[in-house]
Amino acid sequence: MSPAAPRLPALLEALGQRAPRGMVLGLDRVREALAALGDPHAGLAAVHVAGTNGKGSVCAMVESIAREAGLRTGLYTSPHLSRFAERIRIGGEMIGDAALEAALSAALERVPSPLTFFEALTVAAFVAFRDAGVDLAILEVGLGGRLDATNVIAAPLCTAITSIAFDHEALLGPTLADIAREKAGILKPGAPAVLGPLDPEADAAIEAAAQTVGAGPRVRVARAERGGRAGEIAVGRAGPRATRVAGPARSAIEVELGLRGAHQAENAGVACGVAWQLAGRWPELERALPAGLAAARWPGRLERLDAGGAQVLLDCAHNPHGAQALAAWLDEEGPGAARTSLVFGAMADKGWGEMLQMLAPRAQRRFYVTPQGRAAAPLEALREVAPGEPIGDPGAAVARAIEGAAPGGLVVVTGSIYLVGEVRSALLGIAPDPVVTL
């Protein structure tokens, strides 16, 4: 903590004390708080991104492109891996202590009603972006879309929905159409929308919502090795490592993405679609696309770290859709099951059985752990899905996996964002803030 922020520890403690209230969906409290602070979000040039998976990657790509174009950016994402401050970034860097103190002081002390943890950080982000004078704010939805605290943005320059898959069904609904309708709540009158590859049921629900609200033009991302149809952004391979993105009436871009995994091609297509929509206001975004995509980074997503002579791969796959993407990467770029160890732990309310069924065959040695946060999947239940060693403590499991790693082997840590955050903090020597599953 810098000397300029003496009250920050107390404010962070007060923020953490709000976490047990959990996620309380709704916009009234946030609107009331923002009004008391002079509506710092009003007039903010913003991109709003929802989706089951991929929304954080798309936000990171869009932010990187915008910075490459010379814009002063604000990025708001959740959850954090190590520090609360990761959630609010200015110009590509975690918010500084003094700025975070000022923003949290406003959100926690100058509003009429107590906000939840996520609501308070959302309000703090808007205050920070106003105070920093950002040119463009990129906002990641926390949960769903329609009732998420970030949805107080009334007139985004562009919206995006990256993917629709089963997750948080208890809150968002039991069908893909239900989930899609909740995420389509971010669509706004006149604002263009970029849609990642979607199941037809989800696409139809989003299209219906777009027509009802009077959203701007919709552009869809699709896999195609050459050009796409009208209104489509075509993504495909341009070589062993390069990705090709071609948009309607746009020159194709070929670039080696900064983010690993074949699934990032679709995310890059969404990010390009957003940038193309914004290029009417900032033409320099066109030039910045290749360098911005190449420079994008998103910690904990197919992230490799050296640890005691072994390679550790951290991936925040926390639902079956994410596990499928990780499994595809392991098939294509991993060292093979015989040289792969898996450290797996998941929240009990996730599809951990399906996830483990996909990942277990790709690792000969498996260690099961209990992540911090909400109730975790029982270790013995994980063993029933696939044989493995129940260790519980993630640090001990990673140490065992590293110790027994074969030459050229890989230790994969996955199943929960909170597990990845805990392990990443330990490997990098970061003193973490408390785990908050919001």
C-alpha positions as CSV (number, residue, x, y, z in Angstrom):
1,M,0.0,0.0,0.0
2,S,1.3,3.4,-0.9
3,P,1.7,6.2,1.8
4,A,-1.0,8.1,-0.2
5,A,-3.6,5.5,0.7
6,P,-3.6,5.0,4.5
7,R,-7.3,4.1,4.7
8,L,-7.1,1.4,2.0
9,P,-6.7,-1.6,4.3
10,A,-9.8,-0.7,6.4
11,L,-11.8,-0.1,3.2
12,L,-10.8,-3.4,1.8
13,E,-11.7,-5.1,5.0
14,A,-15.1,-3.4,5.0
15,L,-15.6,-4.5,1.3
16,G,-14.7,-8.1,2.2
17,Q,-17.3,-8.1,5.0
18,R,-20.0,-7.6,2.4
19,A,-19.1,-10.8,0.6
20,P,-21.3,-13.1,2.8
21,R,-24.4,-11.4,1.5
22,G,-23.6,-13.1,-1.8
23,M,-25.0,-12.1,-5.2
24,V,-28.2,-10.1,-5.0
25,L,-29.4,-9.4,-8.5
26,G,-31.1,-6.1,-9.3
27,L,-30.3,-2.6,-10.4
28,D,-32.1,-0.3,-8.0
29,R,-29.5,-0.2,-5.3
30,V,-26.7,0.5,-7.8
31,R,-28.7,3.2,-9.6
32,E,-29.4,4.9,-6.2
33,A,-25.8,4.7,-5.2
34,L,-24.6,6.1,-8.5
35,A,-27.1,9.0,-8.3
36,A,-25.7,9.9,-4.9
37,L,-22.3,10.1,-6.5
38,G,-23.3,12.3,-9.4
39,D,-23.9,9.4,-11.9
40,P,-20.2,8.8,-12.7
41,H,-21.3,6.2,-15.4
42,A,-23.4,8.7,-17.3
43,G,-21.9,9.6,-20.6
44,L,-19.2,6.9,-20.3
45,A,-18.2,5.5,-23.6
46,A,-18.5,1.8,-22.9
47,V,-18.5,-1.7,-24.4
48,H,-20.6,-4.2,-22.5
49,V,-19.8,-8.0,-22.8
50,A,-21.8,-11.0,-21.5
51,G,-21.5,-14.7,-22.1
52,T,-21.1,-18.0,-20.4
53,N,-17.4,-18.4,-21.3
54,G,-15.0,-16.2,-23.2
55,K,-16.3,-12.8,-22.0
56,G,-13.1,-12.1,-20.0
57,S,-10.9,-13.0,-23.0
58,V,-12.9,-10.8,-25.3
59,C,-12.7,-7.9,-22.8
60,A,-8.9,-8.4,-22.6
61,M,-8.6,-8.4,-26.4
62,V,-10.8,-5.3,-26.9
63,E,-8.9,-3.5,-24.1
64,S,-5.5,-4.4,-25.7
65,I,-6.7,-3.2,-29.1
66,A,-7.9,0.1,-27.7
67,R,-4.7,0.7,-25.8
68,E,-2.7,-0.1,-29.0
69,A,-4.8,2.6,-30.7
70,G,-3.8,5.1,-28.1
71,L,-7.0,5.2,-26.1
72,R,-7.0,5.5,-22.3
73,T,-8.9,2.4,-21.2
74,G,-10.8,1.3,-18.2
75,L,-11.4,-2.5,-17.7
76,Y,-13.8,-4.0,-15.2
77,T,-13.8,-7.8,-14.8
78,S,-14.6,-10.4,-12.2
79,P,-13.6,-12.4,-10.2
80,H,-10.1,-11.6,-9.1
81,L,-7.3,-14.2,-9.0
82,S,-5.2,-12.7,-6.3
83,R,-6.0,-9.0,-5.5
84,F,-9.3,-7.1,-5.4
85,A,-7.6,-4.4,-7.5
86,E,-7.3,-6.7,-10.5
87,R,-11.0,-6.1,-11.1
88,I,-10.4,-2.5,-12.0
89,R,-7.7,-1.6,-14.5
90,I,-6.7,1.8,-15.9
91,G,-4.6,1.9,-19.0
92,G,-3.8,-1.8,-18.7
93,E,-2.6,-1.7,-15.1
94,M,-4.3,-2.6,-11.8
95,I,-5.8,0.5,-10.2
96,G,-3.3,2.2,-7.9
97,D,-3.8,2.3,-4.2
98,A,-4.7,6.0,-3.9
99,A,-7.3,5.7,-6.7
100,L,-8.7,2.5,-5.3
101,E,-9.0,4.2,-1.9
102,A,-10.9,7.1,-3.3
103,A,-13.2,4.9,-5.4
104,L,-14.0,2.5,-2.5
105,S,-14.5,5.4,-0.1
106,A,-17.2,6.7,-2.4
107,A,-18.9,3.4,-2.9
108,L,-18.8,2.3,0.7
109,E,-19.3,5.6,2.6
110,R,-21.1,8.1,0.5
111,V,-24.1,6.1,-0.7
112,P,-27.6,5.9,0.9
113,S,-27.9,2.1,1.3
114,P,-25.4,-0.8,1.8
115,L,-24.3,-2.4,-1.4
116,T,-23.3,-6.0,-1.9
117,F,-19.6,-6.8,-2.5
118,F,-20.1,-6.9,-6.3
119,E,-22.3,-3.8,-6.4
120,A,-19.8,-1.8,-4.4
121,L,-16.9,-2.8,-6.7
122,T,-19.1,-2.0,-9.7
123,V,-19.8,1.5,-8.3
124,A,-16.2,1.9,-7.4
125,A,-15.2,1.1,-11.0
126,F,-17.5,3.7,-12.4
127,V,-16.0,6.3,-10.0
128,A,-12.5,5.3,-10.9
129,F,-13.2,5.5,-14.6
130,R,-14.7,8.9,-14.3
131,D,-11.8,10.2,-12.1
132,A,-9.2,8.7,-14.5
133,G,-10.9,10.3,-17.6
134,V,-10.9,7.0,-19.6
135,D,-11.7,7.2,-23.3
136,L,-13.3,3.8,-23.3
137,A,-14.6,1.5,-20.6
138,I,-14.8,-2.3,-21.2
139,L,-17.3,-3.9,-18.8
140,E,-17.6,-7.6,-18.2
141,V,-20.9,-8.8,-16.9
142,G,-20.6,-10.6,-13.5
143,L,-23.6,-12.9,-13.8
144,G,-26.3,-13.2,-16.5
145,G,-26.8,-9.7,-17.8
146,R,-30.4,-8.4,-17.4
147,L,-30.1,-7.8,-13.6
148,D,-26.3,-7.7,-13.3
149,A,-25.0,-4.5,-11.6
150,T,-23.0,-3.5,-14.7
151,N,-26.3,-3.2,-16.7
152,V,-26.9,0.3,-15.4
153,I,-25.1,1.4,-18.6
154,A,-28.0,2.7,-20.7
155,A,-26.3,3.5,-24.0
156,P,-23.2,1.4,-24.6
157,L,-21.4,2.0,-27.9
158,C,-21.5,-1.8,-28.5
159,T,-22.6,-4.9,-26.8
160,A,-21.3,-8.5,-27.2
161,I,-22.5,-12.0,-26.2
162,T,-19.6,-14.4,-26.5
163,S,-21.3,-17.8,-25.9
164,I,-24.3,-19.5,-24.3
165,A,-23.9,-22.7,-22.3
166,F,-25.3,-24.3,-19.2
167,D,-24.1,-22.6,-16.1
168,H,-25.8,-20.9,-13.1
169,E,-29.1,-22.6,-14.1
170,A,-30.6,-21.9,-10.7
171,L,-30.4,-18.2,-11.3
172,L,-30.6,-17.9,-15.1
173,G,-33.0,-20.7,-16.0
174,P,-32.9,-24.4,-17.0
175,T,-32.7,-24.0,-20.8
176,L,-30.3,-22.4,-23.2
177,A,-33.1,-20.1,-24.3
178,D,-33.7,-19.0,-20.7
179,I,-30.0,-18.3,-20.2
180,A,-29.7,-16.5,-23.5
181,R,-32.6,-14.2,-22.6
182,E,-31.0,-13.2,-19.4
183,K,-27.7,-12.4,-21.1
184,A,-29.6,-10.6,-23.9
185,G,-30.7,-8.1,-21.2
186,I,-27.6,-6.1,-22.0
187,L,-28.8,-5.3,-25.5
188,K,-29.9,-1.7,-25.8
189,P,-31.8,0.4,-28.3
190,G,-29.6,1.3,-31.3
191,A,-26.5,-0.3,-29.9
192,P,-24.9,-2.8,-32.3
193,A,-24.3,-6.3,-31.0
194,V,-21.6,-8.8,-31.8
195,L,-22.5,-12.5,-31.2
196,G,-20.1,-15.4,-30.9
197,P,-21.0,-18.8,-32.3
198,L,-24.3,-19.8,-30.6
199,D,-26.6,-22.8,-30.5
200,P,-29.7,-22.1,-32.7
201,E,-32.0,-22.1,-29.7
202,A,-29.9,-19.5,-27.9
203,D,-29.4,-17.4,-31.1
204,A,-33.2,-17.3,-31.7
205,A,-33.8,-16.1,-28.2
206,I,-31.2,-13.4,-28.5
207,E,-32.5,-12.3,-31.9
208,A,-36.1,-12.0,-30.5
209,A,-34.8,-10.0,-27.6
210,A,-32.8,-7.7,-29.9
211,Q,-35.9,-7.0,-32.1
212,T,-38.0,-6.3,-29.0
213,V,-35.6,-3.8,-27.6
214,G,-34.7,-2.2,-30.9
215,A,-31.0,-3.1,-30.7
216,G,-28.6,-2.0,-33.5
217,P,-27.3,-4.4,-36.2
218,R,-26.2,-7.8,-35.2
219,V,-23.0,-9.3,-36.5
220,R,-22.3,-13.0,-35.9
221,V,-19.0,-14.9,-35.7
222,A,-18.7,-18.2,-37.5
223,R,-16.0,-20.7,-38.3
224,A,-15.1,-20.5,-42.0
225,E,-11.7,-20.8,-43.6
226,R,-12.4,-18.1,-46.1
227,G,-15.1,-15.4,-46.1
228,G,-18.4,-15.5,-44.3
229,R,-21.9,-14.7,-45.3
230,A,-23.4,-11.2,-45.1
231,G,-23.4,-10.1,-41.5
232,E,-20.8,-12.6,-40.5
233,I,-17.3,-12.5,-39.2
234,A,-15.4,-15.5,-40.4
235,V,-12.6,-17.0,-38.3
236,G,-10.3,-19.8,-39.2
237,R,-6.7,-20.9,-39.3
238,A,-4.0,-19.1,-41.3
239,G,-1.2,-21.5,-40.5
240,P,0.1,-23.6,-37.5
241,R,-0.3,-20.7,-35.1
242,A,-2.0,-17.8,-36.9
243,T,-5.7,-17.0,-36.9
244,R,-7.5,-15.4,-39.8
245,V,-10.4,-13.0,-39.1
246,A,-12.5,-11.6,-42.0
247,G,-15.4,-9.2,-41.4
248,P,-18.1,-7.9,-43.6
249,A,-16.5,-5.4,-46.1
250,R,-13.3,-5.6,-44.1
251,S,-9.8,-6.7,-45.1
252,A,-8.9,-10.0,-43.5
253,I,-6.5,-10.0,-40.5
254,E,-3.9,-12.7,-40.0
255,V,-2.3,-12.8,-36.5
256,E,-0.8,-15.1,-33.9
257,L,-3.1,-14.4,-31.0
258,G,-1.6,-13.6,-27.6
259,L,-4.1,-15.9,-25.9
260,R,-3.7,-19.6,-26.4
261,G,-6.2,-22.1,-27.6
262,A,-8.2,-22.8,-30.7
263,H,-11.3,-21.4,-29.0
264,Q,-9.7,-18.0,-28.8
265,A,-10.3,-17.6,-32.6
266,E,-14.0,-17.1,-32.0
267,N,-13.2,-14.7,-29.1
268,A,-10.9,-12.8,-31.5
269,G,-13.7,-12.6,-34.0
270,V,-16.0,-11.1,-31.4
271,A,-13.3,-8.6,-30.3
272,C,-12.6,-7.6,-34.0
273,G,-16.4,-7.1,-34.4
274,V,-16.5,-4.8,-31.5
275,A,-13.5,-2.8,-32.7
276,W,-14.9,-2.5,-36.2
277,Q,-18.2,-1.1,-34.7
278,L,-16.1,1.5,-32.7
279,A,-13.9,2.4,-35.7
280,G,-16.4,5.0,-36.9
281,R,-15.6,7.0,-33.7
282,W,-11.9,5.9,-33.5
283,P,-10.5,5.0,-36.9
284,E,-7.2,4.2,-35.4
285,L,-8.7,1.0,-34.0
286,E,-8.5,-0.6,-37.5
287,R,-4.7,-0.2,-37.6
288,A,-4.4,-1.4,-34.0
289,L,-6.2,-4.8,-34.5
290,P,-3.3,-7.1,-35.3
291,A,-0.9,-5.7,-32.6
292,G,-3.7,-5.5,-30.0
293,L,-4.7,-9.1,-30.6
294,A,-1.1,-10.3,-30.4
295,A,-0.4,-8.4,-27.2
296,A,-3.6,-9.4,-25.3
297,R,-3.0,-11.3,-22.0
298,W,-5.5,-12.8,-19.6
299,P,-4.0,-14.5,-16.6
300,G,-5.1,-18.0,-15.6
301,R,-6.3,-18.9,-19.1
302,L,-4.0,-21.5,-20.6
303,E,-1.3,-19.7,-18.7
304,R,2.1,-21.5,-18.4
305,L,4.4,-21.0,-15.4
306,D,7.8,-22.5,-14.6
307,A,7.8,-24.1,-11.2
308,G,10.7,-26.1,-9.9
309,G,11.8,-27.3,-13.3
310,A,8.2,-28.4,-14.3
311,Q,5.7,-26.6,-16.4
312,V,2.4,-25.7,-14.8
313,L,-0.6,-24.9,-16.9
314,L,-3.3,-22.8,-15.2
315,D,-6.7,-22.7,-16.8
316,C,-9.9,-21.3,-15.3
317,A,-12.2,-23.8,-17.0
318,H,-15.0,-24.1,-14.4
319,N,-17.9,-25.6,-16.4
320,P,-18.2,-28.3,-19.1
321,H,-18.0,-25.8,-21.9
322,G,-14.7,-24.5,-20.6
323,A,-13.4,-28.0,-19.9
324,Q,-14.1,-28.9,-23.5
325,A,-11.9,-26.1,-24.7
326,L,-9.1,-27.1,-22.4
327,A,-9.4,-30.8,-23.5
328,A,-9.1,-29.7,-27.2
329,W,-5.9,-27.7,-26.4
330,L,-4.4,-30.7,-24.5
331,D,-5.2,-32.9,-27.5
332,E,-3.5,-30.5,-29.9
333,E,-0.6,-29.0,-27.9
334,G,-0.2,-31.1,-24.8
335,P,2.6,-33.6,-24.2
336,G,0.2,-36.5,-24.0
337,A,-1.6,-38.2,-21.2
338,A,1.5,-40.2,-20.0
339,R,3.4,-36.9,-19.3
340,T,0.4,-34.9,-18.0
341,S,-0.7,-34.6,-14.4
342,L,-4.1,-33.1,-13.4
343,V,-4.8,-31.1,-10.3
344,F,-8.6,-30.8,-10.2
345,G,-11.1,-29.2,-7.9
346,A,-14.5,-27.7,-8.6
347,M,-17.4,-26.1,-6.9
348,A,-20.2,-28.5,-6.0
349,D,-22.8,-26.5,-8.0
350,K,-20.9,-26.9,-11.3
351,G,-20.9,-29.7,-13.8
352,W,-17.8,-31.3,-12.3
353,G,-18.6,-34.8,-13.3
354,E,-18.9,-34.0,-16.9
355,M,-15.8,-31.8,-16.7
356,L,-13.7,-34.6,-15.2
357,Q,-14.9,-37.1,-17.7
358,M,-13.5,-34.9,-20.4
359,L,-10.2,-34.1,-18.7
360,A,-9.3,-37.4,-16.8
361,P,-8.4,-39.4,-20.0
362,R,-5.9,-36.7,-20.9
363,A,-3.8,-37.1,-17.7
364,Q,-2.2,-40.3,-16.3
365,R,-1.8,-38.9,-12.8
366,R,-4.7,-37.1,-11.1
367,F,-4.9,-35.3,-7.8
368,Y,-8.2,-34.0,-6.3
369,V,-8.3,-30.9,-4.2
370,T,-10.8,-28.7,-2.3
371,P,-10.7,-25.1,-3.6
372,Q,-11.6,-22.2,-1.3
373,G,-14.9,-20.5,-1.7
374,R,-18.3,-22.1,-1.8
375,A,-18.9,-25.8,-1.1
376,A,-16.6,-27.9,-3.2
377,A,-17.2,-31.2,-5.0
378,P,-16.4,-34.0,-2.6
379,L,-13.1,-35.7,-3.1
380,E,-14.5,-39.2,-3.0
381,A,-17.1,-38.3,-5.6
382,L,-14.4,-37.1,-7.9
383,R,-12.6,-40.5,-7.4
384,E,-15.8,-42.2,-8.4
385,V,-15.7,-40.4,-11.8
386,A,-12.0,-41.2,-12.4
387,P,-9.3,-42.8,-10.2
388,G,-7.1,-40.3,-8.6
389,E,-5.4,-39.3,-5.3
390,P,-7.6,-37.2,-2.9
391,I,-5.2,-34.7,-1.3
392,G,-7.5,-31.8,-0.5
393,D,-4.9,-29.0,0.0
394,P,-4.1,-27.5,-3.5
395,G,-0.6,-26.5,-2.5
396,A,0.3,-30.0,-1.4
397,A,-1.3,-31.5,-4.5
398,V,0.6,-29.2,-6.9
399,A,3.9,-29.9,-5.0
400,R,3.3,-33.7,-5.4
401,A,2.4,-33.3,-9.1
402,I,5.5,-31.2,-9.7
403,E,7.7,-33.6,-7.8
404,G,6.6,-36.6,-9.9
405,A,6.4,-34.8,-13.2
406,A,8.0,-36.7,-16.1
407,P,10.7,-34.9,-18.2
408,G,8.9,-32.5,-20.5
409,G,5.7,-33.1,-18.6
410,L,2.9,-30.7,-17.7
411,V,0.9,-30.2,-14.5
412,V,-2.6,-28.9,-15.3
413,V,-4.4,-27.0,-12.6
414,T,-8.1,-26.5,-13.4
415,G,-11.7,-26.9,-12.4
416,S,-12.3,-23.6,-10.5
417,I,-11.3,-20.0,-11.0
418,Y,-10.7,-19.8,-7.2
419,L,-8.4,-22.9,-7.4
420,V,-6.4,-21.3,-10.2
421,G,-6.2,-18.0,-8.2
422,E,-4.9,-19.8,-5.1
423,V,-2.3,-21.8,-6.9
424,R,-1.2,-18.9,-9.1
425,S,-0.7,-16.6,-6.1
426,A,1.4,-19.2,-4.3
427,L,3.6,-19.9,-7.4
428,L,4.2,-16.2,-8.0
429,G,4.6,-15.2,-4.4
430,I,1.6,-12.9,-4.4
431,A,-0.1,-12.2,-1.0
432,P,-3.7,-12.7,-2.0
433,D,-6.8,-10.9,-0.8
434,P,-9.6,-13.1,0.5
435,V,-11.3,-15.4,-2.0
436,V,-14.7,-14.0,-2.9
437,T,-16.9,-16.2,-5.1
438,L,-18.6,-13.2,-6.7
